[in-house]
Amino acid sequence: MGLAVAARLMVQRRFAPLMAAQALGAFNDNLFRFALVNLATFQGLTIFGLERELMVPIAATALTLPIFLFSAVAGQVADKYDRAFIMRRTKFIEILLMIAAAVGFFLNSGLLLVIVLFFMGMQSAFFAPARNSALPTLLEGKELVTGNALVSGSLNVAILAGAALAVVFVVREDAALVLSATLIGVAVVGWLIMCLNKPAPADSPDLKVSWNIAVQTGKVLGFAFRAPDVLRPLLGAAWFWMLAASVLTLMPLFTAAVLGGDETGLALTALFTVGAALGAILCGVFTRGQDALIFTVIGAFGLVIFPSFVALTTLGWPEPDPDNLASADIFLADPANWAILAALALSAVSAGLFVVPLQAMAQRRARPEVRGRILAAGGIMNAATASLGQFTLFAIALLALPLQAAFGYIAVVSGLAGLFALWRMMRPGRYTE
């Protein structure tokens, strides 16, 4: 049934344009962001003469800060105006931002590119609540898990594609031209596709939008905390984003310092992204139109078993020679590494299984008249936990712990989340919630 629903949704105007437009937007976000990071790291791009060690966190903050600042306002907008209209407007703004980015690349202006990155984060802050609150309007209840699975799967693939092409493009002699043409072209195509989407009317058209960011952020979080049945899946999804940020931050150093590989760090990052996409798609294929909390339980316990295997298996490994790290082909040719790679891949699949039912659950349970604001609260929590996840290496170093401690932490918290989800699922009088 899930496969049939997925096949039907992917060709219908009420869903297909939304999925394609958000995937193209994610591709552009990551192509631009990773191009900026690579230019700052390897080609000396800077602002005010700052060192490259400062440029990378500045770029990361420039993208996440506007999500903190504007998600509350964006949630109000998503409750007041037609969600498809909001998404069309934000996609058009993306075209203007990509034109500004092109100017920045041709001028090699780090300051202009960071400013554009900030506004891209702001654009994403308005797009996400509109998209998330539109899905329960455009889809039937039994289609929500499958729809979220398709959105999540395509999003992960787009992120990986954008990051990979950024590495390829920045080393070209015509990097500015290729990056600019790609970013602008993808933005235009995304806007045209989004124009095909059916209307998704809002439920509070009389709402007065307030731009008091601090007050509205408090109010939006208050909506979520006063709706515990929605807050629980939002917190579970926030844990997923913290986990993803932790793994993506940890993987390059873990590969070099524990596994003894060099550029395989990028391959393992790709492995996690593809695995998460696969887990999301599997969840969508096998669901039967319910909240599918069983997949969250399975995913959570997968996140206990496989990260624990990675931690325990590598804990006694000898420290590799930093001057003699294995290349990707040599690393992959050693059968001893295959079990670790399989465990990392299955961890990523488990993460994809874990998060999709929670996203659908929050959308279904949120009251229609405040759905945009409650889901915007989820965006704020996701950004907060992702930012915390990026400090994983700092915390490990501060506490003088081995790198494997991060996988142990993932296993412990995921186990607690899985036990709680299992208890909720087995409560008398509950269905799959």
Stockholm file with secondary structure:
# STOCKHOLM 1.0

chainA/1-433         MGLAVAARLMVQRRFAPLMAAQALGAFNDNLFRFALVNLATFQGLTIFGLERELMVPIAATALTLPIFLFSAVAGQVADKYDRAFIMRRTKFIEILLMIAAAVGFFLNSGLLLVIVLFFMGMQSAFFAPARNSALPTLLEGKELVTGNALVSGSLNVAILAGAALAVVFVVREDAALVLSATLIGVAVVGWLIMCLNKPAPADSPDLKVSWNIAVQTGKVLGFAFRAPDVLRPLLGAAWFWMLAASVLTLMPLFTAAVLGGDETGLALTALFTVGAALGAILCGVFTRGQDALIFTVIGAFGLVIFPSFVALTTLGWPEPDPDNLASADIFLADPANWAILAALALSAVSAGLFVVPLQAMAQRRARPEVRGRILAAGGIMNAATASLGQFTLFAIALLALPLQAAFGYIAVVSGLAGLFALWRMMRPGRYTE
#=GR chainA/1-433 SS CHHHHHHHHTTCTTTHHHHHHHHHHHHHHHHHHHHHHHHHHHSCCCSTTCCHHHHHHHHHHHHHHHHHHHHHHHHHHHHHSCHHHHHHHHHHHHHHHHHHHHHHHHHTCHHHHHHHHHHHHHHHHHHHHHHHHHHHHHSCGGGHHHHHHHHHHHHHHHHHHHHHHHHHHTTSTTHHHHHHHHHHHHHHHHHHHHTTSCCCCCSCTTCCCCCCHHHHHHHHHHHHHTCHHHHHHHHHHHHHHHHHHHHHHHHHHHIIIIICBSTHHHHHHHHHHHHHHHHHHHHHHHCCSSCCHHHHHHHHHHHHHHHHHHHHHHTTCCCCCTTSCBCHHHHHHCGGGHHHHHHHHHHHHHHHHHHHHHHHHHHHHSCGGGHHHHHHHHHHHHHHHHHHHTTHHHHHHHTTCCTHHHHHHHHHHHHHHHHHHHHHHHSTTCSCC
#=GC SS_cons         CHHHHHHHHTTCTTTHHHHHHHHHHHHHHHHHHHHHHHHHHHSCCCSTTCCHHHHHHHHHHHHHHHHHHHHHHHHHHHHHSCHHHHHHHHHHHHHHHHHHHHHHHHHTCHHHHHHHHHHHHHHHHHHHHHHHHHHHHHSCGGGHHHHHHHHHHHHHHHHHHHHHHHHHHTTSTTHHHHHHHHHHHHHHHHHHHHTTSCCCCCSCTTCCCCCCHHHHHHHHHHHHHTCHHHHHHHHHHHHHHHHHHHHHHHHHHHIIIIICBSTHHHHHHHHHHHHHHHHHHHHHHHCCSSCCHHHHHHHHHHHHHHHHHHHHHHTTCCCCCTTSCBCHHHHHHCGGGHHHHHHHHHHHHHHHHHHHHHHHHHHHHSCGGGHHHHHHHHHHHHHHHHHHHTTHHHHHHHTTCCTHHHHHHHHHHHHHHHHHHHHHHHSTTCSCC
//
